[in-house]
């Protein structure tokens, strides 16, 4: 059974029909939030950033929220193949013992552990990845507005409830509660115009790298919001970038030139975290016209351990050693995705493998 599906927008399809696909075609790589699901892209990431994209010799923008931000920062490290292997190993084998009487550790305890993990993982490579000669890293956070400006369980619960209700009526309502922050490494500006929601674009530097990464991964109630980030000019706690940009469904077709290569864990590019249950927002839009999306075949996914991708429910459904075993096997199986991608490229990018978004 084929593991890899390749979905394309119409402009991307026409380009591949006429020219095939080469590293020089790719201008931007998005990376979705989604926690452990991102582990399934480890081998694809190793090939893309360790072998294929470096052949292009040009700048590429790497945009990520939550685990996606971690993956894109990892791509810009000096040895991305080794770094992606270390990311998968560390993520799989993480375990924080809950306090007595609790099913999950307190948010403060997870936050403290995660800060330590980020500092240990990126450590001495922070300056190098920010100053990468060709990769431009963009880390997404969601800054709280109004009731979400301050970090407390009661305010967070009330704010997210209000956000969920209004978001169901209009995606634009997200801007009443949250403001997208894009922390960007120096070099070329982000080529995608962001006018859909309130947005601040700020410089990513050594001082704010760890706080921005922490905030981008700060799932409400699991971790604490980051009360402030150096360089951010407006007050307010920063939360998981996936709240605003769950799968980074942006107007890529407005870039003007180049294609977007999107290694993803599913076909659908869902706009915001609270849109997961709003199926009408899972459809492709003209914004994705120049996107090439790589994702697992849903039938192949059903052959994985437990018949699904790794996800956060495994933390409570499985004992730690059992979860680690299941995730190790799933990631090992995901090497098939990278092998089939390389095979498709070597065969000249045949069009019969392309599927619509």
C-alpha positions in Angstrom: 0.0 0.0 0.0 1.2 3.5 -0.9 1.9 5.6 2.2 2.3 9.0 0.6 -0.3 11.1 -1.0 0.6 14.3 -3.0 -2.1 16.9 -3.1 -1.7 20.1 -5.2 -3.5 23.3 -6.0 -4.2 24.1 -9.7 -1.3 26.4 -10.2 1.1 23.9 -8.6 -0.4 21.1 -10.8 0.2 23.1 -14.0 3.7 23.9 -13.0 4.6 20.2 -12.3 3.0 19.1 -15.6 5.2 21.6 -17.5 8.4 21.6 -15.5 8.4 18.8 -12.9 9.4 19.9 -9.4 12.8 21.1 -8.3 14.2 22.6 -5.1 14.5 26.0 -6.9 10.6 26.1 -7.2 10.1 26.2 -3.4 9.8 29.5 -1.7 8.0 28.7 1.5 7.5 25.6 3.8 4.6 25.8 6.4 4.5 23.5 9.4 1.2 22.8 11.3 0.5 22.6 15.0 -0.7 19.2 16.0 1.6 17.9 18.7 2.7 14.2 18.3 1.3 14.0 14.8 4.3 16.0 13.6 6.5 13.1 14.5 5.3 11.3 11.4 7.1 13.9 9.3 10.5 13.2 10.8 12.0 11.2 7.9 10.4 13.6 5.3 11.9 16.5 7.1 15.3 14.9 7.2 15.3 14.4 3.5 13.8 17.8 2.6 16.1 19.9 4.8 19.1 17.6 4.8 19.3 16.7 1.1 16.8 18.1 -1.3 16.1 21.8 -0.5 19.8 22.7 0.0 20.3 22.0 -3.7 18.2 25.0 -4.6 20.8 27.6 -3.5 18.1 30.2 -2.6 16.3 31.6 0.4 13.3 29.6 1.7 10.8 30.8 4.4 10.0 28.3 7.1 6.8 29.1 9.0 5.6 27.1 12.0 3.2 27.1 14.9 3.6 24.9 18.0 5.3 21.6 17.1 5.6 23.1 13.6 7.7 26.0 14.9 9.9 23.5 16.7 10.3 21.5 13.4 11.1 24.6 11.3 13.7 25.9 13.9 15.2 22.4 13.9 15.5 22.5 10.1 17.7 25.6 10.4 20.1 23.9 12.8 23.7 23.1 11.6 23.0 19.4 11.2 19.3 19.0 10.5 19.3 15.2 9.9 20.8 14.6 13.4 18.6 17.3 14.9 15.4 15.9 13.6 16.4 12.4 14.9 17.1 14.0 18.3 13.8 15.9 18.2 11.8 12.7 17.6 13.7 10.7 20.2 13.3 13.5 22.9 9.6 14.0 22.1 8.8 10.3 22.2 10.7 9.6 25.4 9.4 12.7 27.4 7.7 11.9 30.6 6.8 14.1 33.5 5.3 12.2 36.5 2.0 13.8 37.7 1.8 15.1 41.2 0.0 12.9 43.7 -3.7 12.7 43.0 -3.4 14.2 39.5 -3.9 12.5 36.1 -1.7 15.0 34.3 1.2 17.2 35.7 0.3 20.8 36.6 0.8 23.4 33.8 3.5 25.1 35.8 5.5 21.9 36.1 5.1 21.1 32.4 6.1 24.7 31.5 9.3 24.6 33.6 10.2 21.2 32.1 9.6 22.5 28.6 11.8 25.5 29.1 14.6 23.2 30.2 14.0 21.0 27.1 14.1 23.9 24.7 17.2 25.4 26.2 18.9 22.0 26.2 17.8 21.1 22.6 18.7 24.4 20.8 21.3 25.7 23.3 24.4 26.8 21.5 22.8 26.5 18.0 20.3 29.4 18.6 22.5 32.1 17.0 23.3 29.8 14.0 19.7 28.9 13.2 18.6 32.5 13.5 21.4 33.6 11.2 21.1 30.7 8.7 22.3 31.9 5.3 19.3 30.7 3.4 16.5 29.6 5.8 14.3 32.3 7.2 12.5 31.0 10.3 9.1 32.5 11.3 7.7 31.5 14.7 4.0 32.1 15.3 2.3 32.9 18.6 -1.2 34.1 19.6 -1.2 37.2 21.9 -4.2 37.4 24.2 -6.4 40.4 23.9 -9.2 41.6 26.3 -9.9 38.9 28.8 -7.1 36.7 27.5 -4.4 39.4 28.1 -3.7 38.0 31.5 -2.8 34.4 32.3 -5.1 32.8 34.8 -7.2 29.6 34.5 -10.5 31.4 35.0 -9.8 34.2 32.5 -8.4 31.7 30.0 -11.5 29.4 30.3 -13.9 32.3 29.9 -11.9 33.8 27.0 -11.6 30.6 25.1 -15.4 30.0 25.6 -16.1 33.4 24.1 -13.7 32.8 21.3 -15.2 29.4 20.5 -18.8 30.9 20.3 -17.8 33.9 18.1 -15.4 32.0 15.9 -18.2 29.6 15.0 -20.0 32.6 13.5 -17.0 34.2 11.8 -13.3 33.4 11.5 -12.7 37.2 11.8 -13.9 37.0 15.4 -10.6 35.4 16.3 -9.1 38.9 16.1 -11.3 40.1 19.0 -9.6 37.8 21.4 -6.2 37.0 19.8 -3.5 38.8 17.8 -1.2 36.8 15.5 2.5 37.5 16.2 5.1 36.5 13.7 8.7 36.4 15.1 11.0 36.4 12.0 14.7 35.8 11.7 16.6 38.5 9.8 16.8 38.6 6.0 14.0 38.7 3.5 10.6 39.7 4.7 7.8 37.2 4.8 6.4 37.0 1.2 2.8 36.3 2.2 0.5 39.3 2.9 -1.3 38.9 6.2 -4.5 41.0 6.2 -7.0 38.5 7.4 -6.6 39.0 11.1 -4.7 41.5 13.4 -1.0 40.7 13.0 2.3 41.9 14.4 5.6 41.1 12.6 8.6 41.2 14.9 12.3 40.4 14.9 13.4 37.0 16.1 16.7 37.2 18.0 18.7 35.4 20.7 16.9 37.1 23.5 13.3 36.2 22.5 13.9 32.9 20.7 13.2 30.6 23.7 10.2 32.7 25.0 8.7 32.8 21.4 9.2 29.0 21.0 7.7 28.4 24.4 4.7 30.6 23.7 4.2 29.0 20.3 3.8 25.6 22.0 1.8 26.8 25.1 -1.4 24.9 24.8 -3.9 26.5 27.2 -4.3 24.6 30.5 -1.5 22.2 29.5 1.2 24.9 29.7 1.1 28.4 31.1 0.8 31.4 28.7 4.0 33.4 28.4 3.3 36.8 30.0 5.6 38.8 27.8 8.2 38.2 25.1 11.2 40.5 24.5 10.6 42.7 21.5 6.8 42.4 21.6 5.5 46.0 21.8 2.0 45.2 23.1 1.1 43.8 26.5 -0.7 40.4 26.7 0.0 36.8 27.4 1.2 34.8 24.4 -0.3 31.4 23.7 0.1 28.5 21.2 0.4 29.8 17.7 -2.0 27.1 16.6 -4.9 28.9 18.3 -4.8 31.4 15.4 -3.0 29.4 12.8 -3.6 25.7 13.5 -2.4 24.6 10.0 -1.2 27.9 8.7 -4.0 28.3 6.1 -2.6 31.5 4.6 -3.0 33.3 1.2 0.0 31.7 -0.4 -1.3 32.3 -3.9 -0.6 36.0 -3.3 3.1 35.5 -3.1 3.4 36.1 -6.9 6.2 33.6 -7.6 7.3 30.2 -6.3 5.5 27.2 -4.8 4.7 26.2 -1.3 5.9 22.8 -0.2 3.8 21.6 2.7 4.7 18.4 4.6 1.6 17.7 6.6 0.0 14.9 8.5 -3.4 15.2 6.8 -4.9 16.5 3.6 -7.0 19.2 5.2 -5.4 22.6 6.0 -7.6 23.8 8.9 -7.3 27.6 9.7 -7.5 27.8 13.5 -7.4 25.4 16.4 -11.1 26.0 17.2 -12.0 25.1 13.6 -11.2 21.4 14.1 -14.9 20.6 14.5 -16.1 23.1 11.9 -16.0 20.9 8.8 -17.0 23.6 6.4 -13.7 25.3 7.2 -11.6 22.3 6.2 -12.1 22.8 2.4 -9.3 24.0 0.2 -9.5 27.6 -0.9 -7.9 29.6 -3.8 -5.3 30.7 -1.2 -3.7 27.2 -1.6 -3.5 27.4 -5.4 0.3 27.1 -5.5 0.6 24.5 -2.7 2.2 21.0 -3.0 1.0 19.1 0.1 2.6 15.8 1.2 0.6 13.7 3.7 0.0 10.1 4.7 -2.6 8.1 2.9 -5.5 7.7 5.3 -5.8 3.9 4.5 -2.1 3.5 5.3 -2.6 5.4 8.6 -5.1 2.8 9.6 -2.3 0.1 9.4 -0.3 2.0 12.1 -0.3 0.9 15.7 -3.7 1.7 17.2 -4.9 2.5 13.7 -4.1 6.2 13.9 -1.3 8.8 14.0 0.3 9.5 17.4 -1.7 12.2 19.2 -2.0 13.8 22.7 -4.7 11.3 23.8 -2.0 8.7 24.0 -0.5 10.4 27.0 -3.5 9.4 29.1 -4.7 6.3 27.2 -1.4 4.5 27.4 1.2 3.8 30.1 4.4 5.7 29.3 6.5 2.7 28.2 3.6 1.5 26.0 3.1 5.0 24.4 6.9 5.2 23.7 6.9 1.8 22.0 3.9 2.7 19.9 5.3 6.0 18.8 8.8 4.5 18.0 7.1 2.0 15.7 4.9 4.7 14.0 7.9 6.9 13.3 9.9 4.0 12.0 7.1 3.1 9.7 6.9 6.7 8.5 10.2 6.4 6.7 8.1 4.9 3.8 6.7 8.5 3.2 10.2 9.8 2.6 11.1 6.8 0.4 8.1 7.2 -1.8 8.6 11.0 -2.1 12.2 10.4 -3.3 11.0 7.8 -5.7 8.4 10.2 -7.2 11.1 12.8 -7.7 13.5 10.3 -9.3 10.8 9.2 -11.8 10.4 12.7 -13.0 7.4 13.8 -10.9 4.7 11.8 -12.8 1.4 13.7 -12.9 -0.7 10.6 -12.3 0.3 10.7 -8.6 -1.1 14.2 -8.1 -4.4 14.5 -6.2 -6.5 17.7 -5.7 -6.4 19.5 -2.3 
